[in-house]
Each structure stands twice: as structure tokens, then as C-alpha cells.
Amino acid sequence: MEDAASYAGLSSRHFKRRFKKATDETPLNYLQQIRMEAAKKYLETTMDNIDEITRQVGYEDASTFRRLFKKHTALSPREYRDKFAVHLVA
């Protein structure tokens, strides 16, 4: 968020306030939503393991990723894949 604020020429606090006013979301929640959408796409269309997807969407810790994924989708990453994956044929 610091980089985004700096790029916009604003203090971090001012950036967060203006972002929230413009989008009705905090920058962190918005970023998490974008990451979760990307993770859902990977889970639906690839056979990458959860650790790989965790890194691909910008998280370093798989347990944090799993917790946030479940918070956003009400399913674990594995449950989501089982339910929505396009079954890839080799």
C-alpha cells in the first residue's frame, strides 16, 4: 500500500481514506478480493498445488492464504477445486 500511496503522491493514511471513499472498500480488502479471484481461476483451470497458487497470487504463507480463501468463499481451496475445477484431460 505504501508503494501505491507514493505512486499517487499521497501519504499512506490519505491514500487509504480516499480509496475507501471512492470504492467503499479498504485497499487491503480490495487487494484480497483480487487475489482471491486469481486463486479461484488457478484452482479452476490448473493442477498447481496450493503452495504454488499461494505464491502466484502474492501470499508467502499458505495457512494465511487458506484462512483468507475460506473467509472469502466459505470453502477451503481444496473444496473449491473439487467443486468448480474444469477437469483437465492429459
Chimera marker file (.cmm) of the C-alpha trace (Angstrom):
<marker_set name="trace">
<marker id="1" x="0.000" y="0.000" z="0.000" r="1" g="1" b="0" radius="0.5"/>
<marker id="2" x="2.934" y="2.273" z="0.676" r="1" g="1" b="0" radius="0.5"/>
<marker id="3" x="4.028" y="1.984" z="-2.952" r="1" g="1" b="0" radius="0.5"/>
<marker id="4" x="0.525" y="2.732" z="-4.239" r="1" g="1" b="0" radius="0.5"/>
<marker id="5" x="0.247" y="5.766" z="-1.958" r="1" g="1" b="0" radius="0.5"/>
<marker id="6" x="3.662" y="7.010" z="-3.022" r="1" g="1" b="0" radius="0.5"/>
<marker id="7" x="2.804" y="6.498" z="-6.697" r="1" g="1" b="0" radius="0.5"/>
<marker id="8" x="-0.362" y="8.555" z="-6.182" r="1" g="1" b="0" radius="0.5"/>
<marker id="9" x="1.656" y="11.239" z="-4.390" r="1" g="1" b="0" radius="0.5"/>
<marker id="10" x="-0.268" y="10.795" z="-1.156" r="1" g="1" b="0" radius="0.5"/>
<marker id="11" x="0.526" y="9.780" z="2.379" r="1" g="1" b="0" radius="0.5"/>
<marker id="12" x="-0.475" y="6.224" z="3.208" r="1" g="1" b="0" radius="0.5"/>
<marker id="13" x="-3.239" y="7.395" z="5.524" r="1" g="1" b="0" radius="0.5"/>
<marker id="14" x="-4.647" y="9.858" z="3.000" r="1" g="1" b="0" radius="0.5"/>
<marker id="15" x="-4.490" y="7.247" z="0.225" r="1" g="1" b="0" radius="0.5"/>
<marker id="16" x="-6.445" y="4.751" z="2.341" r="1" g="1" b="0" radius="0.5"/>
<marker id="17" x="-9.111" y="7.339" z="3.178" r="1" g="1" b="0" radius="0.5"/>
<marker id="18" x="-9.532" y="8.435" z="-0.453" r="1" g="1" b="0" radius="0.5"/>
<marker id="19" x="-9.521" y="4.855" z="-1.712" r="1" g="1" b="0" radius="0.5"/>
<marker id="20" x="-12.229" y="3.881" z="0.777" r="1" g="1" b="0" radius="0.5"/>
<marker id="21" x="-14.324" y="6.911" z="-0.161" r="1" g="1" b="0" radius="0.5"/>
<marker id="22" x="-14.014" y="6.165" z="-3.890" r="1" g="1" b="0" radius="0.5"/>
<marker id="23" x="-14.577" y="2.403" z="-3.763" r="1" g="1" b="0" radius="0.5"/>
<marker id="24" x="-16.331" y="1.779" z="-0.436" r="1" g="1" b="0" radius="0.5"/>
<marker id="25" x="-13.551" y="-0.777" z="0.213" r="1" g="1" b="0" radius="0.5"/>
<marker id="26" x="-10.289" y="-0.559" z="2.080" r="1" g="1" b="0" radius="0.5"/>
<marker id="27" x="-7.240" y="-1.022" z="-0.138" r="1" g="1" b="0" radius="0.5"/>
<marker id="28" x="-6.391" y="-4.231" z="1.732" r="1" g="1" b="0" radius="0.5"/>
<marker id="29" x="-9.856" y="-5.736" z="1.237" r="1" g="1" b="0" radius="0.5"/>
<marker id="30" x="-9.766" y="-4.790" z="-2.432" r="1" g="1" b="0" radius="0.5"/>
<marker id="31" x="-6.348" y="-6.396" z="-2.879" r="1" g="1" b="0" radius="0.5"/>
<marker id="32" x="-7.504" y="-9.533" z="-1.090" r="1" g="1" b="0" radius="0.5"/>
<marker id="33" x="-10.545" y="-9.777" z="-3.374" r="1" g="1" b="0" radius="0.5"/>
<marker id="34" x="-8.348" y="-9.502" z="-6.462" r="1" g="1" b="0" radius="0.5"/>
<marker id="35" x="-6.017" y="-12.177" z="-5.104" r="1" g="1" b="0" radius="0.5"/>
<marker id="36" x="-8.917" y="-14.490" z="-4.247" r="1" g="1" b="0" radius="0.5"/>
<marker id="37" x="-10.370" y="-14.124" z="-7.757" r="1" g="1" b="0" radius="0.5"/>
<marker id="38" x="-6.973" y="-15.017" z="-9.225" r="1" g="1" b="0" radius="0.5"/>
<marker id="39" x="-6.682" y="-18.002" z="-6.867" r="1" g="1" b="0" radius="0.5"/>
<marker id="40" x="-10.138" y="-19.213" z="-7.865" r="1" g="1" b="0" radius="0.5"/>
<marker id="41" x="-9.118" y="-19.064" z="-11.527" r="1" g="1" b="0" radius="0.5"/>
<marker id="42" x="-5.934" y="-21.071" z="-10.835" r="1" g="1" b="0" radius="0.5"/>
<marker id="43" x="-7.901" y="-23.633" z="-8.815" r="1" g="1" b="0" radius="0.5"/>
<marker id="44" x="-10.462" y="-23.980" z="-11.605" r="1" g="1" b="0" radius="0.5"/>
<marker id="45" x="-8.050" y="-24.240" z="-14.517" r="1" g="1" b="0" radius="0.5"/>
<marker id="46" x="-4.726" y="-25.674" z="-13.309" r="1" g="1" b="0" radius="0.5"/>
<marker id="47" x="-3.453" y="-28.591" z="-11.302" r="1" g="1" b="0" radius="0.5"/>
<marker id="48" x="-0.931" y="-26.374" z="-9.471" r="1" g="1" b="0" radius="0.5"/>
<marker id="49" x="-0.698" y="-27.266" z="-5.803" r="1" g="1" b="0" radius="0.5"/>
<marker id="50" x="-1.943" y="-24.907" z="-3.100" r="1" g="1" b="0" radius="0.5"/>
<marker id="51" x="1.574" y="-23.773" z="-2.150" r="1" g="1" b="0" radius="0.5"/>
<marker id="52" x="2.273" y="-22.762" z="-5.760" r="1" g="1" b="0" radius="0.5"/>
<marker id="53" x="-1.034" y="-20.916" z="-6.033" r="1" g="1" b="0" radius="0.5"/>
<marker id="54" x="-0.351" y="-19.219" z="-2.701" r="1" g="1" b="0" radius="0.5"/>
<marker id="55" x="2.848" y="-17.707" z="-4.122" r="1" g="1" b="0" radius="0.5"/>
<marker id="56" x="1.340" y="-16.959" z="-7.548" r="1" g="1" b="0" radius="0.5"/>
<marker id="57" x="-1.362" y="-14.762" z="-6.014" r="1" g="1" b="0" radius="0.5"/>
<marker id="58" x="1.036" y="-12.885" z="-3.753" r="1" g="1" b="0" radius="0.5"/>
<marker id="59" x="0.997" y="-14.639" z="-0.390" r="1" g="1" b="0" radius="0.5"/>
<marker id="60" x="4.023" y="-16.141" z="1.305" r="1" g="1" b="0" radius="0.5"/>
<marker id="61" x="2.209" y="-18.159" z="3.959" r="1" g="1" b="0" radius="0.5"/>
<marker id="62" x="-0.116" y="-20.958" z="2.836" r="1" g="1" b="0" radius="0.5"/>
<marker id="63" x="-2.031" y="-21.039" z="6.122" r="1" g="1" b="0" radius="0.5"/>
<marker id="64" x="-2.837" y="-17.327" z="5.831" r="1" g="1" b="0" radius="0.5"/>
<marker id="65" x="-3.920" y="-17.866" z="2.235" r="1" g="1" b="0" radius="0.5"/>
<marker id="66" x="-6.154" y="-20.806" z="3.194" r="1" g="1" b="0" radius="0.5"/>
<marker id="67" x="-7.766" y="-18.854" z="6.041" r="1" g="1" b="0" radius="0.5"/>
<marker id="68" x="-8.482" y="-15.825" z="3.823" r="1" g="1" b="0" radius="0.5"/>
<marker id="69" x="-9.699" y="-18.008" z="0.956" r="1" g="1" b="0" radius="0.5"/>
<marker id="70" x="-12.189" y="-19.729" z="3.246" r="1" g="1" b="0" radius="0.5"/>
<marker id="71" x="-13.294" y="-16.353" z="4.631" r="1" g="1" b="0" radius="0.5"/>
<marker id="72" x="-13.977" y="-15.042" z="1.098" r="1" g="1" b="0" radius="0.5"/>
<marker id="73" x="-15.537" y="-18.171" z="-0.430" r="1" g="1" b="0" radius="0.5"/>
<marker id="74" x="-16.812" y="-20.258" z="2.523" r="1" g="1" b="0" radius="0.5"/>
<marker id="75" x="-14.814" y="-23.162" z="1.035" r="1" g="1" b="0" radius="0.5"/>
<marker id="76" x="-11.262" y="-24.333" z="1.521" r="1" g="1" b="0" radius="0.5"/>
<marker id="77" x="-9.084" y="-24.181" z="-1.606" r="1" g="1" b="0" radius="0.5"/>
<marker id="78" x="-9.360" y="-27.983" z="-1.949" r="1" g="1" b="0" radius="0.5"/>
<marker id="79" x="-13.152" y="-27.908" z="-1.572" r="1" g="1" b="0" radius="0.5"/>
<marker id="80" x="-13.346" y="-25.103" z="-4.121" r="1" g="1" b="0" radius="0.5"/>
<marker id="81" x="-11.233" y="-27.042" z="-6.630" r="1" g="1" b="0" radius="0.5"/>
<marker id="82" x="-13.280" y="-30.206" z="-6.138" r="1" g="1" b="0" radius="0.5"/>
<marker id="83" x="-16.491" y="-28.281" z="-6.756" r="1" g="1" b="0" radius="0.5"/>
<marker id="84" x="-15.520" y="-25.926" z="-9.593" r="1" g="1" b="0" radius="0.5"/>
<marker id="85" x="-12.423" y="-27.238" z="-11.388" r="1" g="1" b="0" radius="0.5"/>
<marker id="86" x="-12.606" y="-27.850" z="-15.098" r="1" g="1" b="0" radius="0.5"/>
<marker id="87" x="-11.307" y="-31.383" z="-15.243" r="1" g="1" b="0" radius="0.5"/>
<marker id="88" x="-8.189" y="-31.288" z="-17.355" r="1" g="1" b="0" radius="0.5"/>
<marker id="89" x="-7.515" y="-34.239" z="-19.602" r="1" g="1" b="0" radius="0.5"/>
<marker id="90" x="-3.897" y="-35.035" z="-20.365" r="1" g="1" b="0" radius="0.5"/>
<link id1="1" id2="2" r="1" g="1" b="0" radius="0.2"/>
<link id1="2" id2="3" r="1" g="1" b="0" radius="0.2"/>
<link id1="3" id2="4" r="1" g="1" b="0" radius="0.2"/>
<link id1="4" id2="5" r="1" g="1" b="0" radius="0.2"/>
<link id1="5" id2="6" r="1" g="1" b="0" radius="0.2"/>
<link id1="6" id2="7" r="1" g="1" b="0" radius="0.2"/>
<link id1="7" id2="8" r="1" g="1" b="0" radius="0.2"/>
<link id1="8" id2="9" r="1" g="1" b="0" radius="0.2"/>
<link id1="9" id2="10" r="1" g="1" b="0" radius="0.2"/>
<link id1="10" id2="11" r="1" g="1" b="0" radius="0.2"/>
<link id1="11" id2="12" r="1" g="1" b="0" radius="0.2"/>
<link id1="12" id2="13" r="1" g="1" b="0" radius="0.2"/>
<link id1="13" id2="14" r="1" g="1" b="0" radius="0.2"/>
<link id1="14" id2="15" r="1" g="1" b="0" radius="0.2"/>
<link id1="15" id2="16" r="1" g="1" b="0" radius="0.2"/>
<link id1="16" id2="17" r="1" g="1" b="0" radius="0.2"/>
<link id1="17" id2="18" r="1" g="1" b="0" radius="0.2"/>
<link id1="18" id2="19" r="1" g="1" b="0" radius="0.2"/>
<link id1="19" id2="20" r="1" g="1" b="0" radius="0.2"/>
<link id1="20" id2="21" r="1" g="1" b="0" radius="0.2"/>
<link id1="21" id2="22" r="1" g="1" b="0" radius="0.2"/>
<link id1="22" id2="23" r="1" g="1" b="0" radius="0.2"/>
<link id1="23" id2="24" r="1" g="1" b="0" radius="0.2"/>
<link id1="24" id2="25" r="1" g="1" b="0" radius="0.2"/>
<link id1="25" id2="26" r="1" g="1" b="0" radius="0.2"/>
<link id1="26" id2="27" r="1" g="1" b="0" radius="0.2"/>
<link id1="27" id2="28" r="1" g="1" b="0" radius="0.2"/>
<link id1="28" id2="29" r="1" g="1" b="0" radius="0.2"/>
<link id1="29" id2="30" r="1" g="1" b="0" radius="0.2"/>
<link id1="30" id2="31" r="1" g="1" b="0" radius="0.2"/>
<link id1="31" id2="32" r="1" g="1" b="0" radius="0.2"/>
<link id1="32" id2="33" r="1" g="1" b="0" radius="0.2"/>
<link id1="33" id2="34" r="1" g="1" b="0" radius="0.2"/>
<link id1="34" id2="35" r="1" g="1" b="0" radius="0.2"/>
<link id1="35" id2="36" r="1" g="1" b="0" radius="0.2"/>
<link id1="36" id2="37" r="1" g="1" b="0" radius="0.2"/>
<link id1="37" id2="38" r="1" g="1" b="0" radius="0.2"/>
<link id1="38" id2="39" r="1" g="1" b="0" radius="0.2"/>
<link id1="39" id2="40" r="1" g="1" b="0" radius="0.2"/>
<link id1="40" id2="41" r="1" g="1" b="0" radius="0.2"/>
<link id1="41" id2="42" r="1" g="1" b="0" radius="0.2"/>
<link id1="42" id2="43" r="1" g="1" b="0" radius="0.2"/>
<link id1="43" id2="44" r="1" g="1" b="0" radius="0.2"/>
<link id1="44" id2="45" r="1" g="1" b="0" radius="0.2"/>
<link id1="45" id2="46" r="1" g="1" b="0" radius="0.2"/>
<link id1="46" id2="47" r="1" g="1" b="0" radius="0.2"/>
<link id1="47" id2="48" r="1" g="1" b="0" radius="0.2"/>
<link id1="48" id2="49" r="1" g="1" b="0" radius="0.2"/>
<link id1="49" id2="50" r="1" g="1" b="0" radius="0.2"/>
<link id1="50" id2="51" r="1" g="1" b="0" radius="0.2"/>
<link id1="51" id2="52" r="1" g="1" b="0" radius="0.2"/>
<link id1="52" id2="53" r="1" g="1" b="0" radius="0.2"/>
<link id1="53" id2="54" r="1" g="1" b="0" radius="0.2"/>
<link id1="54" id2="55" r="1" g="1" b="0" radius="0.2"/>
<link id1="55" id2="56" r="1" g="1" b="0" radius="0.2"/>
<link id1="56" id2="57" r="1" g="1" b="0" radius="0.2"/>
<link id1="57" id2="58" r="1" g="1" b="0" radius="0.2"/>
<link id1="58" id2="59" r="1" g="1" b="0" radius="0.2"/>
<link id1="59" id2="60" r="1" g="1" b="0" radius="0.2"/>
<link id1="60" id2="61" r="1" g="1" b="0" radius="0.2"/>
<link id1="61" id2="62" r="1" g="1" b="0" radius="0.2"/>
<link id1="62" id2="63" r="1" g="1" b="0" radius="0.2"/>
<link id1="63" id2="64" r="1" g="1" b="0" radius="0.2"/>
<link id1="64" id2="65" r="1" g="1" b="0" radius="0.2"/>
<link id1="65" id2="66" r="1" g="1" b="0" radius="0.2"/>
<link id1="66" id2="67" r="1" g="1" b="0" radius="0.2"/>
<link id1="67" id2="68" r="1" g="1" b="0" radius="0.2"/>
<link id1="68" id2="69" r="1" g="1" b="0" radius="0.2"/>
<link id1="69" id2="70" r="1" g="1" b="0" radius="0.2"/>
<link id1="70" id2="71" r="1" g="1" b="0" radius="0.2"/>
<link id1="71" id2="72" r="1" g="1" b="0" radius="0.2"/>
<link id1="72" id2="73" r="1" g="1" b="0" radius="0.2"/>
<link id1="73" id2="74" r="1" g="1" b="0" radius="0.2"/>
<link id1="74" id2="75" r="1" g="1" b="0" radius="0.2"/>
<link id1="75" id2="76" r="1" g="1" b="0" radius="0.2"/>
<link id1="76" id2="77" r="1" g="1" b="0" radius="0.2"/>
<link id1="77" id2="78" r="1" g="1" b="0" radius="0.2"/>
<link id1="78" id2="79" r="1" g="1" b="0" radius="0.2"/>
<link id1="79" id2="80" r="1" g="1" b="0" radius="0.2"/>
<link id1="80" id2="81" r="1" g="1" b="0" radius="0.2"/>
<link id1="81" id2="82" r="1" g="1" b="0" radius="0.2"/>
<link id1="82" id2="83" r="1" g="1" b="0" radius="0.2"/>
<link id1="83" id2="84" r="1" g="1" b="0" radius="0.2"/>
<link id1="84" id2="85" r="1" g="1" b="0" radius="0.2"/>
<link id1="85" id2="86" r="1" g="1" b="0" radius="0.2"/>
<link id1="86" id2="87" r="1" g="1" b="0" radius="0.2"/>
<link id1="87" id2="88" r="1" g="1" b="0" radius="0.2"/>
<link id1="88" id2="89" r="1" g="1" b="0" radius="0.2"/>
<link id1="89" id2="90" r="1" g="1" b="0" radius="0.2"/>
</marker_set>
